[in-house]
Amino acid sequence: MEKNLDYYLNLNWTLIEGQDLDFEGNPYYYIEIKEIPSFTFCAKTLTRARENYKKQLRLSLMVMLENNEKIIEPDEYEEEPDWENLCP
């Protein structure tokens, strides 16, 4: 299977949804993708964020593919080790 833009857009990405306040104290909602640490999409409502994050994902993936960056797929993602318990 060719791993092109359409392939990556249709993966089952791990979405992290949250809410925060902007610099003026107004709430906004964000979506991050666990496997792509540099990805964040923000909107005024969670519904709008869910409806539109894939537009930003498309652009991010296009840049990553053009730059031959390694794209970590959902089944390849490894949790960060628990360094506090590993180190004496």
VMD Tcl script that builds the backbone (N, CA, C; Angstrom):
set m [mol new atoms 264]
animate dup $m
set s [atomselect $m all]
$s set {name element resname resid chain x y z} {
  {N N MET 1 A 0.844 -1.184 0.000}
  {CA C MET 1 A 0.000 0.000 0.000}
  {C C MET 1 A 0.888 1.245 0.000}
  {N N GLU 2 A 0.552 2.168 -0.872}
  {CA C GLU 2 A 1.298 3.415 -0.943}
  {C C GLU 2 A 0.882 4.331 0.205}
  {N N LYS 3 A 1.864 4.829 0.917}
  {CA C LYS 3 A 1.587 5.720 2.047}
  {C C LYS 3 A 1.644 7.161 1.556}
  {N N ASN 4 A 0.525 7.598 1.015}
  {CA C ASN 4 A 0.414 8.960 0.495}
  {C C ASN 4 A -0.471 9.781 1.432}
  {N N LEU 5 A -0.795 10.981 1.019}
  {CA C LEU 5 A -1.593 11.883 1.847}
  {C C LEU 5 A -2.934 11.259 2.233}
  {N N ASP 6 A -3.619 10.653 1.281}
  {CA C ASP 6 A -4.918 10.036 1.586}
  {C C ASP 6 A -4.776 8.911 2.607}
  {N N TYR 7 A -3.725 8.139 2.490}
  {CA C TYR 7 A -3.476 7.066 3.459}
  {C C TYR 7 A -3.398 7.645 4.866}
  {N N TYR 8 A -2.557 8.669 5.041}
  {CA C TYR 8 A -2.362 9.246 6.372}
  {C C TYR 8 A -3.609 9.959 6.893}
  {N N LEU 9 A -4.355 10.603 6.011}
  {CA C LEU 9 A -5.575 11.297 6.450}
  {C C LEU 9 A -6.622 10.329 6.995}
  {N N ASN 10 A -6.583 9.093 6.564}
  {CA C ASN 10 A -7.591 8.123 6.969}
  {C C ASN 10 A -7.166 7.220 8.116}
  {N N LEU 11 A -6.028 7.516 8.729}
  {CA C LEU 11 A -5.616 6.739 9.894}
  {C C LEU 11 A -6.466 7.122 11.107}
  {N N ASN 12 A -6.508 6.235 12.068}
  {CA C ASN 12 A -7.282 6.454 13.290}
  {C C ASN 12 A -6.400 7.167 14.315}
  {N N TRP 13 A -6.192 8.463 14.096}
  {CA C TRP 13 A -5.328 9.259 14.959}
  {C C TRP 13 A -5.902 9.349 16.368}
  {N N THR 14 A -5.029 9.475 17.354}
  {CA C THR 14 A -5.443 9.637 18.743}
  {C C THR 14 A -5.633 11.124 19.010}
  {N N LEU 15 A -6.887 11.549 19.125}
  {CA C LEU 15 A -7.196 12.951 19.350}
  {C C LEU 15 A -7.212 13.270 20.842}
  {N N ILE 16 A -6.621 14.401 21.178}
  {CA C ILE 16 A -6.659 14.919 22.543}
  {C C ILE 16 A -7.428 16.228 22.475}
  {N N GLU 17 A -8.580 16.268 23.124}
  {CA C GLU 17 A -9.424 17.463 23.090}
  {C C GLU 17 A -9.353 18.165 24.441}
  {N N GLY 18 A -9.361 19.472 24.398}
  {CA C GLY 18 A -9.311 20.216 25.641}
  {C C GLY 18 A -9.846 21.626 25.482}
  {N N GLN 19 A -9.896 22.309 26.605}
  {CA C GLN 19 A -10.369 23.695 26.635}
  {C C GLN 19 A -9.363 24.522 27.407}
  {N N ASP 20 A -9.182 25.766 26.976}
  {CA C ASP 20 A -8.268 26.685 27.658}
  {C C ASP 20 A -8.803 28.099 27.493}
  {N N LEU 21 A -8.090 29.048 28.041}
  {CA C LEU 21 A -8.472 30.454 27.935}
  {C C LEU 21 A -7.429 31.187 27.099}
  {N N ASP 22 A -7.895 32.116 26.249}
  {CA C ASP 22 A -6.959 32.925 25.475}
  {C C ASP 22 A -6.412 34.043 26.362}
  {N N PHE 23 A -5.609 34.933 25.794}
  {CA C PHE 23 A -4.967 35.990 26.571}
  {C C PHE 23 A -5.960 36.987 27.172}
  {N N GLU 24 A -7.160 37.027 26.641}
  {CA C GLU 24 A -8.185 37.935 27.169}
  {C C GLU 24 A -9.158 37.223 28.098}
  {N N GLY 25 A -8.897 35.954 28.395}
  {CA C GLY 25 A -9.742 35.194 29.309}
  {C C GLY 25 A -10.932 34.529 28.653}
  {N N ASN 26 A -11.002 34.534 27.340}
  {CA C ASN 26 A -12.104 33.893 26.623}
  {C C ASN 26 A -11.787 32.422 26.380}
  {N N PRO 27 A -12.770 31.547 26.561}
  {CA C PRO 27 A -12.512 30.122 26.349}
  {C C PRO 27 A -12.374 29.782 24.870}
  {N N TYR 28 A -11.525 28.808 24.602}
  {CA C TYR 28 A -11.418 28.220 23.266}
  {C C TYR 28 A -11.168 26.724 23.440}
  {N N TYR 29 A -11.363 25.985 22.395}
  {CA C TYR 29 A -11.204 24.537 22.419}
  {C C TYR 29 A -10.080 24.150 21.462}
  {N N TYR 30 A -9.380 23.102 21.804}
  {CA C TYR 30 A -8.282 22.660 20.952}
  {C C TYR 30 A -8.342 21.158 20.734}
  {N N ILE 31 A -7.732 20.741 19.648}
  {CA C ILE 31 A -7.542 19.329 19.347}
  {C C ILE 31 A -6.067 19.146 19.040}
  {N N GLU 32 A -5.461 18.205 19.722}
  {CA C GLU 32 A -4.091 17.813 19.451}
  {C C GLU 32 A -4.114 16.377 18.950}
  {N N ILE 33 A -3.061 15.981 18.276}
  {CA C ILE 33 A -2.937 14.598 17.833}
  {C C ILE 33 A -1.717 14.015 18.537}
  {N N LYS 34 A -1.956 12.977 19.310}
  {CA C LYS 34 A -0.919 12.386 20.149}
  {C C LYS 34 A 0.320 11.991 19.344}
  {N N GLU 35 A 0.107 11.438 18.162}
  {CA C GLU 35 A 1.215 10.935 17.355}
  {C C GLU 35 A 1.992 12.046 16.629}
  {N N ILE 36 A 1.405 13.239 16.552}
  {CA C ILE 36 A 2.063 14.373 15.886}
  {C C ILE 36 A 2.157 15.506 16.915}
  {N N PRO 37 A 3.203 15.500 17.742}
  {CA C PRO 37 A 3.302 16.474 18.840}
  {C C PRO 37 A 3.219 17.935 18.410}
  {N N SER 38 A 3.578 18.243 17.178}
  {CA C SER 38 A 3.545 19.639 16.730}
  {C C SER 38 A 2.157 20.072 16.265}
  {N N PHE 39 A 1.172 19.175 16.273}
  {CA C PHE 39 A -0.152 19.498 15.754}
  {C C PHE 39 A -1.087 19.994 16.851}
  {N N THR 40 A -1.689 21.154 16.630}
  {CA C THR 40 A -2.755 21.685 17.477}
  {C C THR 40 A -3.697 22.494 16.599}
  {N N PHE 41 A -4.991 22.280 16.793}
  {CA C PHE 41 A -5.992 23.066 16.078}
  {C C PHE 41 A -6.920 23.680 17.118}
  {N N CYS 42 A -7.204 24.973 16.993}
  {CA C CYS 42 A -8.036 25.693 17.963}
  {C C CYS 42 A -9.268 26.278 17.287}
  {N N ALA 43 A -10.364 26.356 18.052}
  {CA C ALA 43 A -11.605 26.960 17.568}
  {C C ALA 43 A -12.393 27.466 18.776}
  {N N LYS 44 A -13.398 28.292 18.489}
  {CA C LYS 44 A -14.209 28.860 19.576}
  {C C LYS 44 A -15.145 27.836 20.211}
  {N N THR 45 A -15.506 26.783 19.468}
  {CA C THR 45 A -16.366 25.736 20.029}
  {C C THR 45 A -15.741 24.378 19.738}
  {N N LEU 46 A -16.053 23.400 20.571}
  {CA C LEU 46 A -15.540 22.051 20.360}
  {C C LEU 46 A -16.112 21.457 19.074}
  {N N THR 47 A -17.367 21.763 18.791}
  {CA C THR 47 A -17.990 21.271 17.559}
  {C C THR 47 A -17.233 21.770 16.336}
  {N N ARG 48 A -16.915 23.047 16.336}
  {CA C ARG 48 A -16.179 23.628 15.197}
  {C C ARG 48 A -14.769 23.039 15.100}
  {N N ALA 49 A -14.138 22.811 16.229}
  {CA C ALA 49 A -12.804 22.198 16.218}
  {C C ALA 49 A -12.877 20.800 15.614}
  {N N ARG 50 A -13.876 20.015 16.022}
  {CA C ARG 50 A -14.032 18.656 15.475}
  {C C ARG 50 A -14.339 18.675 13.987}
  {N N GLU 51 A -15.101 19.666 13.543}
  {CA C GLU 51 A -15.477 19.748 12.129}
  {C C GLU 51 A -14.305 20.165 11.240}
  {N N ASN 52 A -13.363 20.924 11.777}
  {CA C ASN 52 A -12.353 21.565 10.925}
  {C C ASN 52 A -10.901 21.151 11.146}
  {N N TYR 53 A -10.612 20.333 12.160}
  {CA C TYR 53 A -9.202 20.019 12.415}
  {C C TYR 53 A -8.549 19.269 11.256}
  {N N LYS 54 A -9.339 18.526 10.481}
  {CA C LYS 54 A -8.752 17.747 9.382}
  {C C LYS 54 A -8.186 18.637 8.274}
  {N N LYS 55 A -8.689 19.855 8.143}
  {CA C LYS 55 A -8.110 20.783 7.165}
  {C C LYS 55 A -6.669 21.107 7.557}
  {N N GLN 56 A -6.454 21.375 8.841}
  {CA C GLN 56 A -5.110 21.655 9.335}
  {C C GLN 56 A -4.248 20.398 9.288}
  {N N LEU 57 A -4.841 19.257 9.593}
  {CA C LEU 57 A -4.101 17.995 9.526}
  {C C LEU 57 A -3.601 17.748 8.105}
  {N N ARG 58 A -4.436 18.014 7.126}
  {CA C ARG 58 A -4.044 17.844 5.722}
  {C C ARG 58 A -2.803 18.690 5.410}
  {N N LEU 59 A -2.839 19.957 5.810}
  {CA C LEU 59 A -1.696 20.843 5.556}
  {C C LEU 59 A -0.441 20.370 6.288}
  {N N SER 60 A -0.602 19.966 7.524}
  {CA C SER 60 A 0.550 19.495 8.304}
  {C C SER 60 A 1.172 18.257 7.662}
  {N N LEU 61 A 0.329 17.318 7.246}
  {CA C LEU 61 A 0.826 16.096 6.619}
  {C C LEU 61 A 1.492 16.388 5.280}
  {N N MET 62 A 0.944 17.326 4.529}
  {CA C MET 62 A 1.543 17.699 3.253}
  {C C MET 62 A 2.969 18.199 3.460}
  {N N VAL 63 A 3.164 19.063 4.457}
  {CA C VAL 63 A 4.496 19.595 4.747}
  {C C VAL 63 A 5.423 18.464 5.208}
  {N N MET 64 A 4.921 17.600 6.073}
  {CA C MET 64 A 5.741 16.497 6.566}
  {C C MET 64 A 6.166 15.580 5.414}
  {N N LEU 65 A 5.251 15.285 4.508}
  {CA C LEU 65 A 5.581 14.429 3.367}
  {C C LEU 65 A 6.581 15.114 2.440}
  {N N GLU 66 A 6.387 16.399 2.179}
  {CA C GLU 66 A 7.308 17.139 1.313}
  {C C GLU 66 A 8.714 17.192 1.896}
  {N N ASN 67 A 8.806 17.233 3.223}
  {CA C ASN 67 A 10.108 17.298 3.893}
  {C C ASN 67 A 10.659 15.923 4.250}
  {N N ASN 68 A 9.973 14.881 3.786}
  {CA C ASN 68 A 10.390 13.492 4.063}
  {C C ASN 68 A 10.546 13.223 5.559}
  {N N GLU 69 A 9.679 13.850 6.356}
  {CA C GLU 69 A 9.703 13.618 7.800}
  {C C GLU 69 A 9.073 12.262 8.110}
  {N N LYS 70 A 9.552 11.630 9.155}
  {CA C LYS 70 A 8.952 10.383 9.623}
  {C C LYS 70 A 7.599 10.709 10.238}
  {N N ILE 71 A 6.569 10.047 9.777}
  {CA C ILE 71 A 5.226 10.228 10.323}
  {C C ILE 71 A 4.918 9.001 11.170}
  {N N ILE 72 A 4.793 9.228 12.459}
  {CA C ILE 72 A 4.505 8.130 13.375}
  {C C ILE 72 A 3.017 7.809 13.289}
  {N N GLU 73 A 2.726 6.572 12.929}
  {CA C GLU 73 A 1.330 6.145 12.801}
  {C C GLU 73 A 0.794 5.721 14.164}
  {N N PRO 74 A -0.534 5.720 14.329}
  {CA C PRO 74 A -1.117 5.391 15.627}
  {C C PRO 74 A -0.642 4.068 16.220}
  {N N ASP 75 A -0.437 3.039 15.414}
  {CA C ASP 75 A -0.005 1.748 15.965}
  {C C ASP 75 A 1.502 1.691 16.230}
  {N N GLU 76 A 2.237 2.729 15.834}
  {CA C GLU 76 A 3.680 2.790 16.068}
  {C C GLU 76 A 4.038 3.628 17.289}
  {N N TYR 77 A 3.086 4.396 17.775}
  {CA C TYR 77 A 3.369 5.343 18.860}
  {C C TYR 77 A 3.696 4.586 20.147}
  {N N GLU 78 A 4.789 4.982 20.773}
  {CA C GLU 78 A 5.164 4.392 22.052}
  {C C GLU 78 A 5.090 5.468 23.119}
  {N N GLU 79 A 4.517 5.104 24.237}
  {CA C GLU 79 A 4.431 6.047 25.348}
  {C C GLU 79 A 5.829 6.398 25.830}
  {N N GLU 80 A 5.999 7.608 26.299}
  {CA C GLU 80 A 7.261 8.043 26.903}
  {C C GLU 80 A 7.495 7.204 28.160}
  {N N PRO 81 A 8.699 6.710 28.370}
  {CA C PRO 81 A 8.964 5.927 29.586}
  {C C PRO 81 A 8.713 6.759 30.847}
  {N N ASP 82 A 8.369 6.091 31.907}
  {CA C ASP 82 A 8.186 6.737 33.206}
  {C C ASP 82 A 9.572 6.905 33.835}
  {N N TRP 83 A 10.241 8.016 33.484}
  {CA C TRP 83 A 11.628 8.215 33.883}
  {C C TRP 83 A 11.808 8.272 35.397}
  {N N GLU 84 A 10.833 8.788 36.117}
  {CA C GLU 84 A 10.969 8.896 37.568}
  {C C GLU 84 A 11.099 7.527 38.228}
  {N N ASN 85 A 10.398 6.530 37.677}
  {CA C ASN 85 A 10.477 5.183 38.248}
  {C C ASN 85 A 11.642 4.393 37.666}
  {N N LEU 86 A 12.149 4.775 36.514}
  {CA C LEU 86 A 13.265 4.064 35.909}
  {C C LEU 86 A 14.608 4.497 36.464}
  {N N CYS 87 A 14.722 5.765 36.829}
  {CA C CYS 87 A 15.990 6.294 37.313}
  {C C CYS 87 A 16.011 6.305 38.843}
  {N N PRO 88 A 17.112 5.845 39.418}
  {CA C PRO 88 A 17.177 5.821 40.901}
  {C C PRO 88 A 17.285 7.210 41.496}
}
mol reanalyze $m
mol bondsrecalc $m
mol representation Tube
mol addrep $m
